[in-house]
Structures are given as structure tokens and as C-alpha cells.
Amino acid sequence: MTTPAVTSTTSRTKSLVLAVLCLCVIAIYMDAMIVNLALPSLVRELGSSTSGLQWIIDAYALTFAALVLAAGSLGDRFGRRSTLLAGLLVFTVATGMGALCTSTGQLIAARTVMGLGAALIYPSTLSILTNVFVERRERAAAIGVWGAVSGIGVVLGPILGGVLLEHFWWGSVFVVVVPVGLVCILLVALLVPNSRDPETPGLDFPGLVLSTTAIGLLVYTIIEAPNRGWLSALSLLGFVGAAALFAGLVWRELNTAHPMIDVRLFRNLRFSAACATITITFFTLNGFTFLVTQYFQFLKSYTPLGAGVRLIPVAVAIIIGSVVGGKLVIKLGTRIVVTAGLVLMASAYAWFSIDGIETSYWLIAAQMVVIGLGIGSVAVPATEAIMGVVPAAKAGIGSAMNDATRLFGGTLGIAVVGSVHHSLYNNKLPDGSVPGVPPELLEHSRDSVGAALQAAAGLAARGQNAVAEALADGAQSAFLHGFQVSCLVVTGICAVAAVVAGTLLPAHPPVPEPAPADNQADVANA
């Protein structure tokens, strides 16, 4: 016997289903934040270079972004709960395997598989939520909670990761996520109803290959550009190849009966503006987080736990901003709330650009609060605007489009901000810039500020204290220079996004059509 998804979910209590979905989201964000906090440890214990660190983060995000659209389609066709369970299983197993890695390459491979699991999890949570909460106000409130719990993951990740890194080896930051994944599997199997859209067509494999290859080539080219040169033949060839692949993807999706990406949606400037603002929000957040975790540990000399605890203000502010933004969007409209959030973000990043090594943490905490409030104010209303364009029966692919914009932005943020910073860092450490340091040691120091500080410690251990201090000071100064300029770049991007949002976003997005009776939940399997 089958019944509509909403009826089945009501009998199980909507709030309980929402809690389970939120726990799944927390697991994903915990994993992401813990890895960011472990970056300095990976430099010391695995010898990871700056590009290696970028790939440890981006292998996860790239796979996530490349496959999330296909995963959303899978959920619509074969069942959203079934897809969620499959994703949780892959994610949990891969996370456990990550703890056993002994090299940067192995960890990158494990992170790639984690990204596959996350791609199956994330769109399933939002598509299930959209089919459970169909009334405008309750849907906005539910999306607000769903968006806010990312902040909880951001809080728990650094705290747990900091404690573990203080007492155990770096792999413990992955082990701690495994029991959370197992609990999620159990609760989803017991409590979450299944739903699907039986009219969803098969997968668009050519579209999947084109999108994955295009994003992968673009990210790879950006990450390797500081070493090759931004205008080198290989870099230019990579950028041209990526542009050609994206053009081929658009042509393919416009000329197939069942596209993976409905690019026609982007003709709606309001939809495009909502996607752009979310992309930019997560571009700036991930790029900033990639740098600030290193800033805390390499320049401020905080322990991993100390760095993790000091990230709490931005996480709490994201929670508050998401909840408040979800409520204000009903009263003030999407355009006002999102534009205000982007202005807050631009102001905070500009404020960060004047920070130095001696800047008080309390000032930094205030800056992070402003960033978090801005992010929360943007993400929830823009998400609602995107989901408002898509019928509930197509919630899986609509959710995946929303997730893809977050992930694409986050992946590019780490690649672009990390590569711009690495270029600036390298330019501040030319040959002969630190007298007394052997050329091969200075070359190694250009890999990252962590490598430079390790080299300085080696010099100090050999009694070359003056040279060691000069190398450490030079590397920290170079890192800070890159950090400040990168913050200004991010400021400009947020300012442009604020203009776009204020011009194109709707005051109030349309409410999606309710799911038809065919969008069924299998009570026997729920």
C-alpha cells in the first residue's frame, strides 16, 4: 500500500524527520571543518605542500560538486531515502579509511570517495525536506533550520578536531566521524519516509562526463597555476580547454530530451542571481577558512584545539544568521535580506585585510561574527528562492542544483583564493631574500609557510638562530601579505554580488507546486 509522502511523514512527526536530516548535514560539515583544522598537522606529518593541501580539500569538494546533480536525479528516480542511505554508507566507510592513509596521495583518493558519499547525502536531505514541508512558512522555517545546522557542524568539527589533534594522531579526526555516520544510517532507516518521482528519466551520462571533466580541468589548472605560471602555455591551455568543455556541456544539455542540468532555468535572471549569490557566498567562506586555519596556527601559534575553539564565533553567527534570515525573508523579502548579508560579508572581509600577526583575537572574533551573520542571511533566503522555482516532484534535482552552486563555489574558492595566496607568498620569497638560507632550503620553504617554519626550526636546532629567525619572519610576512590581499579580492567579489542580488533577486520567490499523488512514499519500507 502506498500513500503520499506528506501524509506518511505527518504520521511520523515532521520535526523528527527534520532532526534526522539535520544530523546528516552536521556529519558532512563536521568532516569538512575537521580536515581544515588538520591542515597544519598534515604539513608536518605527511609533508603535504600547499597544492597538496588544496587537493586534500578540493578532491572532496570537486567530486561532491561534479556528482551532486546526478545524485539528485537518482534520488528522484529510485527513492530519496534509499539514495540517502547509500550515501551515508559510502561516506562512513571512506571516512574510516581516510584515517589509515600514510601519504598525501592516499588521503586525496580517500577524500574523493568521501565526496561521492556526500554527493548522495546532501541533495537527498533537502529534497526530502521540501516534500515534507510544503506550506510556505513552514518550508521557510525548515530550510532555515536545515541551513543553520551547518553552523553546528562548523562548531563541533573544530572543537572535536582540536581535542583529538592535541592527544592523538591526525587520522583520529576521521575516526570520530564514523560513529556519527552509523547513527545517521540507523535513524534514517527507522524514521525517514521514502519518496520519488516515477517520471524522472535515466541519467544523462554525456552530461555527467562533460560537467565532471570541465570542473576538474578548471580546478586543476587553477591549483597548479602558481607553480606553472598563470600565463604559461599549460595554464592557458587548461583554461581554454575548460571553457570549451563548459560550452560543450551547455550545447549538450540544450539539445537532449532529458538533460542532467536544465540550463534553461538560468534564463530566469532571478534564478541565476540566487545561484550566483550562493556560489559567491561559499566561494568566499571556503577560501577564507582555508587560509584562516593556517593563520591561527602558523602566525598566531595557536594549538589545534585553540584554533578550533577560536572558530566558534563564525559558526554560531552562521546559525543565528540562518534562523533570523529565514524569518526576515518572510517579512522583508529575499532581495533585501540577501543584499544586506552580502554587504555584511564584504565589510567583514575588508576589515580582515588590515589584520596583522599582533591583532587581538577579540577583534578577529568580532570580524568572524559579521562574516557568519552575512553568510546565514544569504544562504537560507537564496536557497528558498532556488527551490521556489522547482516543482516538489523535481525536488531532488532542484536540491542538487542548490547544492552544486554551494560546492562549485566552495571548490573554486579554495582553488582560486589558495592559488592567489600561494602566488603572492612565492613572490615575497625570491632567491636570496633571506641571507644565509641555502637555495634548496628556501625553495622548499616556498611550498608553504608550514614548510618554511619547519626549515627554520631545523636551522635553529643546528645553532643558526639568526638565520632561522629571519626565515621564519620572512615566511610569516609573506603569508600575511597574501592573506591581506586575498581578503581584498574576496571583498570585491562580495561587493559585485551585492549589486547583482539587489538588482535581480525577487522580493518573494514563488512557492513550488506541491508533489502529485504519484510522488509516493513506500510505507512498508519507510
KOLDRENTOR-404629 format. One line per field, with one value per residue (C-alpha): x, y, z; residue in three letters. Coordinates in nm, 2 decimals, always signed. Layout:
px	X ...
py	Y ...
pz	Z ...
r	ala ...
This chain:
px	+0.00 +0.13 +0.04 +0.15 +0.48 +0.34 +0.07 +0.32 +0.56 +0.29 +0.22 +0.58 +0.61 +0.77 +1.00 +1.16 +1.23 +1.38 +1.61 +1.74 +1.81 +1.99 +2.21 +2.32 +2.41 +2.61 +2.81 +2.91 +3.01 +3.20 +3.41 +3.49 +3.58 +3.79 +4.00 +4.06 +4.18 +4.42 +4.59 +4.90 +4.93 +4.93 +5.21 +5.42 +5.32 +5.26 +5.49 +5.19 +5.27 +5.03 +4.90 +4.87 +4.66 +4.44 +4.38 +4.30 +4.02 +3.93 +3.93 +3.63 +3.46 +3.53 +3.37 +3.09 +3.02 +3.06 +2.83 +2.56 +2.34 +2.34 +2.28 +1.98 +1.83 +1.90 +1.70 +1.41 +1.40 +1.49 +1.39 +1.53 +1.57 +1.74 +1.99 +2.05 +2.12 +2.36 +2.54 +2.58 +2.72 +2.98 +3.07 +3.11 +3.33 +3.55 +3.59 +3.71 +3.96 +4.09 +4.23 +4.45 +4.63 +5.00 +5.06 +4.91 +4.81 +4.63 +4.44 +4.34 +4.20 +4.00 +3.87 +3.75 +3.53 +3.40 +3.29 +3.09 +2.91 +2.84 +2.70 +2.44 +2.36 +2.33 +2.06 +1.86 +1.82 +1.69 +1.46 +1.31 +1.26 +1.09 +0.85 +0.77 +0.73 +0.51 +0.35 +0.55 +0.60 +0.69 +0.91 +1.10 +1.14 +1.25 +1.51 +1.63 +1.69 +1.85 +2.08 +2.16 +2.28 +2.57 +2.69 +2.66 +2.89 +3.13 +3.13 +3.16 +3.43 +3.70 +3.63 +3.64 +3.93 +4.13 +4.09 +4.18 +4.48 +4.61 +4.61 +4.61 +4.74 +4.59 +4.38 +4.17 +3.98 +3.83 +3.77 +3.54 +3.30 +3.24 +3.00 +2.81 +2.76 +2.65 +2.39 +2.26 +2.22 +2.01 +1.79 +1.73 +1.63 +1.39 +1.23 +1.26 +0.99 +1.08 +0.96 +1.04 +0.93 +0.85 +0.86 +1.23 +1.43 +1.75 +2.09 +2.25 +2.59 +2.74 +2.63 +2.79 +3.12 +3.13 +3.05 +3.30 +3.58 +3.51 +3.51 +3.80 +4.02 +3.93 +4.02 +4.33 +4.45 +4.39 +4.56 +4.87 +4.89 +5.12 +5.38 +5.35 +5.27 +4.93 +5.01 +5.22 +5.12 +4.99 +4.78 +4.63 +4.56 +4.39 +4.17 +4.08 +4.01 +3.78 +3.59 +3.54 +3.41 +3.17 +3.04 +3.00 +2.81 +2.57 +2.52 +2.46 +2.21 +2.01 +1.99 +1.90 +1.55 +1.65 +1.93 +2.11 +2.13 +1.83 +2.03 +1.70 +1.64 +1.93 +1.73 +1.53 +1.76 +1.62 +1.71 +2.06 +2.10 +2.01 +2.26 +2.53 +2.49 +2.52 +2.82 +2.99 +2.90 +3.06 +3.35 +3.45 +3.37 +3.58 +3.87 +3.88 +3.86 +4.14 +4.37 +4.24 +4.31 +4.67 +4.68 +4.58 +4.83 +5.13 +5.11 +4.93 +5.09 +4.76 +4.73 +4.49 +4.24 +4.30 +4.24 +3.93 +3.77 +3.85 +3.64 +3.33 +3.22 +3.17 +2.99 +2.75 +2.69 +2.60 +2.34 +2.19 +2.21 +2.03 +1.75 +1.70 +1.74 +1.47 +1.23 +1.32 +1.27 +0.90 +0.87 +1.12 +1.16 +1.45 +1.62 +1.66 +1.79 +2.04 +2.18 +2.22 +2.40 +2.64 +2.72 +2.80 +3.03 +3.21 +3.26 +3.40 +3.65 +3.77 +3.81 +4.02 +4.25 +4.41 +4.48 +4.84 +5.02 +4.96 +4.59 +4.38 +4.18 +3.87 +3.89 +3.92 +3.62 +3.41 +3.51 +3.41 +3.07 +3.00 +3.10 +2.88 +2.57 +2.62 +2.66 +2.35 +2.15 +2.24 +2.23 +1.88 +1.68 +1.87 +1.81 +1.44 +1.44 +1.61 +1.37 +1.07 +1.13 +1.13 +0.81 +0.82 +0.82 +1.15 +1.29 +1.58 +1.73 +1.63 +1.81 +2.11 +2.12 +2.13 +2.40 +2.60 +2.62 +2.75 +3.00 +3.12 +3.17 +3.35 +3.57 +3.67 +3.71 +3.98 +4.14 +4.13 +4.20 +4.46 +4.64 +4.63 +4.77 +5.04 +5.14 +5.17 +5.36 +5.61 +5.66 +5.76 +6.03 +6.25 +6.60 +6.83 +6.55 +6.67 +7.06 +7.22 +6.95 +7.07 +6.88 +6.74 +6.60 +6.45 +6.29 +6.14 +6.01 +5.81 +5.59 +5.40 +5.45 +5.44 +5.74 +5.93 +5.87 +5.98 +6.30 +6.36 +6.32 +6.59 +6.82 +6.77 +6.84 +7.18 +7.26 +7.18 +6.93 +6.97 +6.91 +6.63 +6.45 +6.50 +6.35 +6.05 +5.99 +6.01 +5.77 +5.52 +5.54 +5.49 +5.19 +5.03 +5.08 +4.90 +4.63 +4.56 +4.54 +4.33 +4.08 +4.06 +3.99 +3.71 +3.58 +3.54 +3.37 +3.11 +3.05 +2.97 +2.74 +2.55 +2.48 +2.36 +2.14 +1.99 +1.91 +1.79 +1.66 +1.28 +1.12 +0.94 +1.01 +0.71 +0.61 +0.67 +0.38 +0.30 +0.41 +0.14 +0.00 +0.24 +0.53 +0.47 +0.62 +0.65 +0.52 +0.63 +0.99 +0.98
py	+0.00 +0.35 +0.69 +1.04 +1.15 +1.43 +1.21 +0.94 +1.20 +1.37 +1.05 +1.02 +1.38 +1.63 +1.77 +1.43 +1.38 +1.72 +1.64 +1.33 +1.51 +1.78 +1.53 +1.40 +1.76 +1.80 +1.49 +1.64 +1.98 +1.82 +1.62 +1.93 +2.15 +1.89 +1.85 +2.22 +2.23 +1.94 +2.11 +2.22 +1.87 +1.72 +1.95 +1.83 +1.46 +1.38 +1.65 +1.80 +2.10 +2.39 +2.24 +1.90 +2.07 +2.22 +1.89 +1.72 +1.97 +2.00 +1.63 +1.60 +1.92 +1.85 +1.50 +1.63 +1.92 +1.70 +1.43 +1.61 +1.68 +1.31 +1.21 +1.44 +1.28 +0.93 +1.03 +1.15 +0.83 +0.55 +0.70 +0.98 +0.77 +0.49 +0.73 +0.89 +0.56 +0.46 +0.79 +0.76 +0.41 +0.52 +0.83 +0.65 +0.37 +0.62 +0.84 +0.55 +0.45 +0.81 +0.76 +0.47 +0.68 +0.71 +0.96 +1.28 +1.08 +0.82 +1.08 +1.26 +0.93 +0.87 +1.22 +1.16 +0.87 +1.07 +1.33 +1.06 +0.97 +1.34 +1.39 +1.13 +1.26 +1.63 +1.68 +1.39 +1.58 +1.90 +1.72 +1.51 +1.83 +2.00 +1.71 +1.70 +2.08 +2.21 +2.52 +2.84 +2.95 +2.60 +2.53 +2.86 +2.78 +2.42 +2.54 +2.79 +2.52 +2.30 +2.59 +2.67 +2.32 +2.37 +2.61 +2.34 +2.12 +2.41 +2.44 +2.07 +2.00 +2.24 +2.16 +1.78 +1.80 +2.03 +1.79 +1.49 +1.66 +1.76 +1.40 +1.16 +1.13 +1.33 +1.03 +1.05 +1.34 +1.10 +0.82 +1.05 +1.10 +0.73 +0.67 +0.98 +0.83 +0.49 +0.67 +0.85 +0.53 +0.38 +0.68 +0.73 +0.36 +0.38 +0.73 +0.89 +0.83 +0.74 +0.94 +0.95 +1.09 +0.79 +1.01 +1.10 +0.99 +0.80 +0.95 +1.19 +1.02 +1.25 +1.55 +1.39 +1.33 +1.68 +1.85 +1.64 +1.69 +2.06 +2.14 +1.91 +2.06 +2.42 +2.34 +2.15 +2.44 +2.70 +2.50 +2.43 +2.79 +2.93 +2.67 +2.68 +3.05 +3.20 +3.29 +2.98 +2.77 +2.48 +2.72 +2.90 +2.56 +2.44 +2.75 +2.73 +2.35 +2.41 +2.68 +2.45 +2.17 +2.40 +2.52 +2.16 +2.09 +2.37 +2.26 +1.90 +2.00 +2.22 +1.95 +1.64 +1.54 +1.46 +1.69 +1.64 +2.02 +2.21 +2.51 +2.68 +2.76 +3.01 +3.22 +3.32 +3.60 +3.57 +3.20 +3.28 +3.56 +3.33 +3.06 +3.33 +3.47 +3.12 +3.04 +3.35 +3.31 +2.96 +3.07 +3.33 +3.12 +2.82 +3.03 +3.23 +2.92 +2.75 +3.05 +3.14 +2.80 +2.83 +3.19 +3.09 +2.80 +2.93 +3.30 +3.32 +3.00 +2.86 +2.49 +2.28 +2.30 +2.67 +2.73 +2.52 +2.70 +3.03 +2.95 +2.92 +3.28 +3.24 +2.91 +3.05 +3.36 +3.14 +2.96 +3.29 +3.44 +3.14 +3.14 +3.51 +3.53 +3.25 +3.47 +3.80 +3.68 +3.63 +3.99 +4.18 +3.97 +3.78 +4.08 +4.29 +4.01 +3.86 +4.20 +4.30 +3.97 +4.03 +4.38 +4.24 +3.99 +4.24 +4.47 +4.19 +4.07 +4.43 +4.46 +4.14 +4.28 +4.51 +4.24 +4.15 +3.90 +4.10 +4.17 +4.09 +3.78 +3.96 +4.19 +3.89 +3.73 +4.04 +4.02 +3.65 +3.72 +3.97 +3.72 +3.45 +3.67 +3.76 +3.40 +3.29 +3.58 +3.50 +3.12 +3.04 +3.30 +3.23 +2.86 +2.92 +3.13 +2.84 +2.58 +2.80 +2.77 +2.39 +2.17 +1.95 +1.64 +1.75 +1.84 +1.61 +1.78 +2.12 +2.05 +1.92 +2.25 +2.44 +2.21 +2.22 +2.60 +2.58 +2.31 +2.47 +2.80 +2.63 +2.43 +2.73 +2.94 +2.71 +2.68 +3.05 +3.20 +2.94 +2.98 +3.36 +3.35 +3.09 +3.32 +3.62 +3.41 +3.29 +3.64 +3.76 +3.49 +3.52 +3.38 +3.55 +3.71 +3.55 +3.58 +3.27 +3.02 +2.76 +2.80 +2.44 +2.51 +2.84 +2.66 +2.41 +2.69 +2.82 +2.51 +2.66 +2.87 +2.54 +2.41 +2.73 +2.72 +2.35 +2.46 +2.74 +2.50 +2.28 +2.57 +2.67 +2.31 +2.34 +2.67 +2.90 +3.11 +3.44 +3.28 +3.07 +3.38 +3.56 +3.27 +3.24 +3.62 +3.63 +3.34 +3.48 +3.82 +3.67 +3.46 +3.77 +3.97 +3.70 +3.68 +4.05 +4.08 +3.77 +3.93 +4.23 +4.01 +3.84 +4.18 +4.30 +3.97 +4.02 +4.38 +4.28 +4.01 +4.26 +4.47 +4.17 +4.05 +4.39 +4.42 +4.08 +3.88 +3.87 +4.03 +3.70 +3.38 +3.17 +2.87 +2.54 +2.33 +2.05 +1.70 +1.50 +1.18 +0.98 +1.11 +0.83 +0.71 +0.34 +0.29 -0.06 +0.04 +0.38
pz	+0.00 -0.09 +0.04 -0.05 +0.10 +0.31 +0.48 +0.57 +0.71 +0.91 +1.09 +1.19 +1.30 +1.07 +1.34 +1.40 +1.03 +1.01 +1.31 +1.14 +0.81 +1.00 +1.18 +0.83 +0.73 +1.06 +0.98 +0.64 +0.78 +1.08 +0.83 +0.62 +0.92 +1.09 +0.78 +0.75 +1.11 +1.04 +0.75 +0.95 +1.10 +0.75 +0.65 +0.95 +0.94 +0.57 +0.42 +0.22 +0.01 -0.04 -0.36 -0.18 +0.09 -0.17 -0.33 +0.00 +0.04 -0.33 -0.41 -0.17 -0.29 -0.66 -0.65 -0.45 -0.69 -1.00 -0.90 -0.69 -0.99 -1.10 -0.73 -0.71 -1.02 -0.87 -0.56 -0.77 -0.97 -0.73 -0.39 -0.18 +0.14 -0.05 -0.20 +0.13 +0.29 +0.01 +0.05 +0.43 +0.39 +0.13 +0.33 +0.66 +0.52 +0.32 +0.62 +0.83 +0.55 +0.55 +0.89 +0.77 +0.49 +0.50 +0.22 +0.07 -0.24 -0.05 +0.15 -0.17 -0.30 +0.02 +0.02 -0.34 -0.22 +0.07 -0.19 -0.37 -0.05 +0.04 -0.32 -0.25 +0.10 +0.06 -0.21 -0.06 +0.27 +0.11 -0.14 +0.14 +0.34 +0.05 +0.01 +0.38 +0.44 +0.16 +0.31 +0.25 +0.61 +0.75 +0.45 +0.50 +0.87 +0.80 +0.54 +0.80 +1.05 +0.78 +0.69 +1.05 +1.14 +0.91 +1.18 +1.44 +1.23 +1.19 +1.57 +1.66 +1.39 +1.52 +1.89 +1.85 +1.59 +1.82 +2.12 +1.91 +1.75 +2.09 +2.21 +1.91 +1.56 +1.27 +1.15 +1.46 +1.31 +1.06 +1.31 +1.52 +1.22 +1.17 +1.47 +1.37 +1.02 +1.17 +1.39 +1.09 +0.89 +1.17 +1.22 +0.85 +0.81 +1.10 +1.07 +0.73 +0.47 +0.11 -0.18 -0.55 -0.89 -1.11 -1.42 -1.37 -1.68 -1.68 -1.61 -1.87 -1.88 -2.15 -1.94 -1.63 -1.81 -1.96 -1.63 -1.43 -1.68 -1.72 -1.34 -1.28 -1.55 -1.43 -1.07 -1.16 -1.38 -1.11 -0.83 -1.05 -1.20 -0.92 -1.00 -1.38 -1.41 -1.47 -1.83 -1.91 -2.21 -2.00 -1.78 -2.08 -2.25 -1.93 -1.91 -2.29 -2.26 -1.95 -2.14 -2.44 -2.22 -2.04 -2.38 -2.49 -2.17 -2.24 -2.60 -2.49 -2.22 -2.46 -2.72 -2.53 -2.42 -2.07 -1.95 -1.62 -1.58 -1.70 -1.82 -1.94 -1.58 -1.60 -1.85 -1.54 -1.41 -1.06 -1.05 -1.19 -0.93 -0.65 -0.77 -0.82 -0.47 -0.31 -0.53 -0.42 -0.05 -0.04 -0.26 -0.01 +0.30 +0.19 +0.06 +0.38 +0.60 +0.41 +0.50 +0.84 +0.99 +0.88 +1.00 +1.35 +1.38 +1.18 +1.26 +1.59 +1.72 +1.85 +1.92 +1.70 +1.99 +2.04 +1.67 +1.67 +1.97 +1.81 +1.50 +1.72 +1.67 +1.29 +1.33 +1.60 +1.39 +1.08 +1.30 +1.42 +1.07 +0.92 +1.17 +1.16 +0.78 +0.75 +0.95 +0.80 +0.44 +0.51 +0.63 +0.42 +0.11 -0.04 -0.21 +0.10 +0.32 +0.07 -0.03 +0.33 +0.40 +0.11 +0.23 +0.58 +0.43 +0.21 +0.51 +0.72 +0.46 +0.41 +0.78 +0.79 +0.53 +0.78 +1.04 +1.13 +1.35 +1.66 +1.60 +1.91 +1.89 +2.02 +1.72 +1.50 +1.68 +1.60 +1.24 +1.22 +1.38 +1.10 +0.84 +0.99 +1.01 +0.65 +0.53 +0.72 +0.59 +0.23 +0.22 +0.35 +0.15 -0.17 -0.12 -0.08 -0.40 -0.59 -0.45 -0.52 -0.90 -0.90 -0.85 -0.55 -0.77 -0.90 -0.56 -0.59 -0.90 -0.76 -0.44 -0.63 -0.83 -0.50 -0.36 -0.68 -0.66 -0.30 -0.39 -0.71 -0.53 -0.24 -0.47 -0.67 -0.35 -0.22 -0.57 -0.65 -0.31 -0.23 -0.56 -0.55 -0.19 -0.29 -0.58 -0.36 -0.09 -0.35 -0.49 -0.14 -0.11 -0.41 -0.43 -0.19 +0.00 +0.33 +0.35 +0.49 +0.39 +0.13 -0.20 -0.19 +0.16 +0.05 -0.25 -0.01 +0.21 -0.09 -0.07 +0.23 +0.54 +0.74 +0.54 +0.60 +0.97 +0.98 +0.79 +1.04 +1.33 +1.17 +1.13 +1.49 +1.61 +1.43 +1.62 +1.33 +1.53 +1.35 +1.01 +1.15 +1.29 +0.96 +0.76 +1.00 +0.99 +0.61 +0.56 +0.81 +0.65 +0.31 +0.43 +0.59 +0.27 +0.07 +0.33 +0.33 -0.05 -0.07 +0.17 -0.05 -0.36 -0.17 -0.07 -0.43 -0.53 -0.24 -0.34 -0.70 -0.58 -0.36 -0.67 -0.86 -0.58 -0.52 -0.89 -0.99 -0.69 -0.64 -0.34 -0.27 -0.46 -0.59 -0.39 -0.58 -0.70 -0.45 -0.54 -0.72 -0.58 -0.80 -0.58 -0.33 -0.01 +0.04 +0.39 +0.41 +0.35 +0.53
r	met thr thr pro ala val thr ser thr thr ser arg thr lys ser leu val leu ala val leu cys leu cys val ile ala ile tyr met asp ala met ile val asn leu ala leu pro ser leu val arg glu leu gly ser ser thr ser gly leu gln trp ile ile asp ala tyr ala leu thr phe ala ala leu val leu ala ala gly ser leu gly asp arg phe gly arg arg ser thr leu leu ala gly leu leu val phe thr val ala thr gly met gly ala leu cys thr ser thr gly gln leu ile ala ala arg thr val met gly leu gly ala ala leu ile tyr pro ser thr leu ser ile leu thr asn val phe val glu arg arg glu arg ala ala ala ile gly val trp gly ala val ser gly ile gly val val leu gly pro ile leu gly gly val leu leu glu his phe trp trp gly ser val phe val val val val pro val gly leu val cys ile leu leu val ala leu leu val pro asn ser arg asp pro glu thr pro gly leu asp phe pro gly leu val leu ser thr thr ala ile gly leu leu val tyr thr ile ile glu ala pro asn arg gly trp leu ser ala leu ser leu leu gly phe val gly ala ala ala leu phe ala gly leu val trp arg glu leu asn thr ala his pro met ile asp val arg leu phe arg asn leu arg phe ser ala ala cys ala thr ile thr ile thr phe phe thr leu asn gly phe thr phe leu val thr gln tyr phe gln phe leu lys ser tyr thr pro leu gly ala gly val arg leu ile pro val ala val ala ile ile ile gly ser val val gly gly lys leu val ile lys leu gly thr arg ile val val thr ala gly leu val leu met ala ser ala tyr ala trp phe ser ile asp gly ile glu thr ser tyr trp leu ile ala ala gln met val val ile gly leu gly ile gly ser val ala val pro ala thr glu ala ile met gly val val pro ala ala lys ala gly ile gly ser ala met asn asp ala thr arg leu phe gly gly thr leu gly ile ala val val gly ser val his his ser leu tyr asn asn lys leu pro asp gly ser val pro gly val pro pro glu leu leu glu his ser arg asp ser val gly ala ala leu gln ala ala ala gly leu ala ala arg gly gln asn ala val ala glu ala leu ala asp gly ala gln ser ala phe leu his gly phe gln val ser cys leu val val thr gly ile cys ala val ala ala val val ala gly thr leu leu pro ala his pro pro val pro glu pro ala pro ala asp asn gln ala asp val ala asn ala
